[in-house]
Amino acid sequence: MSEAKPYIAIVAGEASGDILGADLIRALKQYFPDASFCGIGGPKMMAEGLESYYPIERLSVMGLVEPLKRLPELLRIRADLKARFTAHPPLVFIGIDSPDFVLNIEAHLKARNIPAVHYVSPSVWAWRKGRIHKIARAVDLMLTLFPFETDIYRQHGIPVTCVGHPLAEQIPLQSDAVAAKHALGIEDTSRYLAMLPGSRRGEVSLLLPLFLQVFELLRSRDDSLRALLPVAAPHLQPLVDECLAALDPVDRDAIAVLQGQSQSAMVAAHAVLLSSGTATLEAMLLRRPMVVAYKMGGVSFALLSRLVKTPYIALPNLLAKRELVPEFIQEAATPSAIADALTPLIASDVARDETLDAFEALHHSLRLNAGETAAQAIVAMLEARGAAG
């Protein structure tokens, strides 16, 4: 990167942030055609021209206790980024999600009069509401994905724009299960369960064995059922293979392991079993009934459960402000309970159809052209500061 060339700094910490970052970079290029982009991102952001200083996987950690094991490395990376961006200030710094990592960078830069934007609201509306004061000190602009997130920022005088979610634009209002099955090379006539245990190693190690137990139980009730198991990243394949090796060979042969292709898997499936997070939004936008299950390390859960002040974890439920999809968390996430919730979704179209109208209404509410809306908000903020152009 040439020192004389203007650049925009962006840091994303996981796969969902990579999607948002790529969409935003595409939009920002229209306003800053001469600028380069650098920071940390995944393959989608890099495909749009981002120079990533570190692999995005180095920031992908989960829970409250588990990140402590990686703390020295994370602190070194963060210190390096702050030094780089302080020595050669970007037009704007944009932190995408990962608030425990990027808010510190944003506060450091804002204190030095470098514009700081945070994209994806931390869950201050759900837990640790006192963080709102730290956010106010750290950011010049908050970009939220969902309408219900803006109120708390306005109440505290923090500039905020709801931009919707780019997946609501990218995913069509109708999906074609037959075409998805053909694209995946699987049978048209079978009913499939898509299993998505997450994109981080910690999630997969806790959830995939549970999901496979659920599948075995469902197969004991209907041995014609088959499953689709997308592997989110190549580095997870050995862990997936290890979990699958514990299965009965007959049940193992009923599972098609895919490399990525999670959206195609969900479209082809009759129902989806998945962890919380962006995948629940994808399943909703794809009009697929789902059951959400989530586990984390025991100490992390004990701490987190005392802090969380929201009744739901699945995005469809948070958006609807009611339970559209069943949730099973920690000890409630048992094979029998999850299998009982999935059985009517797999066996009956009537049970599936009850939530689809709500899913469609929510899909429309999130179609706000996220990347373009976010870029316009950033440009307006910079122009108000006299920093654009």
QUIKA-V520780 format. One record per backbone hydrogen bond with DSSP energy under -1.0 kcal/mol. NH is the residue of the N-H (numbers start at 1). CO is the residue of the C=O. E is the energy in kcal/mol with one decimal. If there is no record, write none. Layout:
{{NH | CO | E} {NH | CO | E}}
This chain:
{{8 | 36 | -2.7} {9 | 92 | -2.0} {10 | 38 | -2.4} {11 | 94 | -2.2} {12 | 40 | -2.4} {18 | 14 | -1.7} {19 | 15 | -1.5} {20 | 16 | -1.7} {21 | 17 | -2.9} {22 | 18 | -2.2} {23 | 19 | -1.9} {24 | 20 | -2.2} {25 | 21 | -2.8} {26 | 22 | -2.1} {27 | 23 | -1.5} {28 | 24 | -2.9} {29 | 25 | -2.0} {30 | 27 | -1.1} {32 | 28 | -2.5} {35 | 32 | -1.6} {36 | 6 | -1.8} {38 | 8 | -1.9} {39 | 51 | -2.1} {40 | 10 | -1.9} {46 | 42 | -2.4} {47 | 43 | -2.0} {49 | 46 | -1.6} {50 | 45 | -2.0} {51 | 37 | -2.3} {53 | 39 | -3.4} {58 | 55 | -1.7} {59 | 56 | -1.7} {61 | 59 | -1.4} {68 | 65 | -1.6} {69 | 66 | -1.4} {74 | 70 | -2.4} {75 | 71 | -2.8} {76 | 72 | -2.0} {77 | 73 | -2.4} {78 | 74 | -2.5} {79 | 75 | -2.5} {80 | 76 | -2.2} {81 | 77 | -2.3} {82 | 78 | -2.4} {83 | 79 | -2.2} {84 | 80 | -2.5} {85 | 81 | -2.7} {86 | 82 | -1.9} {87 | 83 | -2.3} {88 | 84 | -2.1} {91 | 7 | -3.1} {93 | 115 | -2.7} {94 | 9 | -2.7} {95 | 117 | -2.7} {96 | 11 | -3.1} {97 | 119 | -2.8} {101 | 98 | -1.4} {102 | 98 | -2.5} {103 | 99 | -1.9} {106 | 102 | -2.8} {107 | 103 | -2.6} {108 | 104 | -2.0} {109 | 105 | -2.4} {110 | 106 | -3.0} {111 | 107 | -2.0} {112 | 109 | -1.2} {113 | 110 | -2.0} {114 | 109 | -2.5} {117 | 93 | -2.9} {118 | 141 | -2.4} {119 | 95 | -3.2} {120 | 143 | -3.2} {124 | 122 | -2.3} {126 | 123 | -1.7} {127 | 123 | -2.4} {131 | 128 | -2.0} {132 | 129 | -1.9} {133 | 130 | -1.4} {135 | 131 | -2.6} {136 | 132 | -2.1} {137 | 133 | -1.4} {138 | 134 | -1.1} {139 | 135 | -2.1} {140 | 116 | -3.4} {141 | 116 | -1.0} {142 | 159 | -2.5} {143 | 118 | -2.9} {144 | 161 | -2.2} {149 | 146 | -1.7} {150 | 147 | -1.5} {154 | 150 | -2.0} {155 | 151 | -2.4} {157 | 154 | -1.5} {158 | 153 | -2.7} {161 | 142 | -2.1} {163 | 144 | -2.9} {165 | 366 | -1.5} {168 | 165 | -1.5} {170 | 166 | -2.5} {171 | 167 | -2.6} {180 | 176 | -2.0} {181 | 177 | -2.3} {182 | 178 | -2.3} {183 | 179 | -2.5} {184 | 180 | -1.8} {186 | 181 | -2.3} {193 | 226 | -2.2} {194 | 271 | -2.3} {195 | 228 | -2.8} {196 | 273 | -2.7} {204 | 200 | -2.5} {205 | 201 | -2.7} {206 | 202 | -1.2} {207 | 203 | -3.0} {208 | 204 | -2.2} {211 | 207 | -2.9} {212 | 208 | -2.6} {213 | 209 | -1.7} {214 | 210 | -2.2} {215 | 211 | -2.4} {216 | 212 | -2.3} {217 | 213 | -2.1} {218 | 214 | -2.6} {219 | 215 | -2.6} {220 | 216 | -1.5} {222 | 218 | -2.0} {225 | 222 | -1.6} {226 | 191 | -2.3} {227 | 254 | -2.5} {228 | 193 | -2.4} {229 | 256 | -2.8} {231 | 258 | -3.0} {236 | 233 | -2.0} {237 | 234 | -1.6} {240 | 236 | -2.4} {241 | 237 | -2.9} {242 | 238 | -2.1} {243 | 239 | -2.0} {244 | 240 | -2.5} {245 | 241 | -1.9} {246 | 243 | -1.0} {247 | 244 | -1.9} {252 | 248 | -2.7} {253 | 249 | -2.3} {255 | 252 | -1.6} {256 | 227 | -2.8} {258 | 229 | -2.3} {260 | 231 | -2.0} {265 | 261 | -2.3} {266 | 262 | -2.3} {267 | 263 | -2.5} {268 | 264 | -2.4} {269 | 265 | -1.2} {270 | 192 | -2.8} {271 | 192 | -1.1} {272 | 289 | -1.8} {273 | 194 | -3.1} {274 | 291 | -2.0} {275 | 196 | -1.8} {280 | 277 | -1.4} {282 | 278 | -2.3} {283 | 279 | -2.5} {284 | 280 | -1.8} {285 | 281 | -2.7} {286 | 282 | -2.1} {287 | 284 | -1.5} {288 | 283 | -2.6} {291 | 272 | -2.3} {292 | 326 | -2.6} {293 | 274 | -2.4} {294 | 328 | -2.1} {301 | 297 | -2.7} {302 | 298 | -2.3} {303 | 299 | -2.1} {304 | 300 | -2.9} {305 | 301 | -3.0} {307 | 304 | -1.3} {308 | 304 | -2.1} {309 | 126 | -3.7} {318 | 314 | -2.2} {319 | 315 | -2.9} {320 | 316 | -2.1} {321 | 317 | -1.6} {322 | 317 | -1.1} {324 | 322 | -1.4} {328 | 292 | -2.4} {330 | 294 | -3.2} {332 | 329 | -2.1} {333 | 330 | -1.7} {334 | 332 | -2.0} {338 | 334 | -2.4} {339 | 335 | -2.6} {340 | 336 | -2.3} {341 | 337 | -1.6} {342 | 338 | -2.1} {343 | 339 | -2.2} {346 | 342 | -2.2} {347 | 343 | -2.6} {348 | 344 | -1.9} {352 | 348 | -1.1} {353 | 349 | -2.3} {355 | 352 | -1.1} {359 | 355 | -2.2} {360 | 356 | -2.2} {361 | 357 | -2.1} {362 | 358 | -2.2} {363 | 359 | -2.2} {364 | 360 | -2.2} {365 | 361 | -1.7} {366 | 362 | -1.0} {367 | 364 | -1.3} {368 | 366 | -1.8} {373 | 369 | -2.8} {374 | 370 | -3.1} {375 | 371 | -2.5} {376 | 372 | -2.6} {377 | 373 | -2.0} {378 | 374 | -2.2} {379 | 375 | -2.7} {380 | 376 | -2.6} {381 | 377 | -2.1} {382 | 378 | -2.5} {383 | 379 | -2.8} {384 | 380 | -2.1} {385 | 381 | -1.2} {387 | 382 | -3.3}}
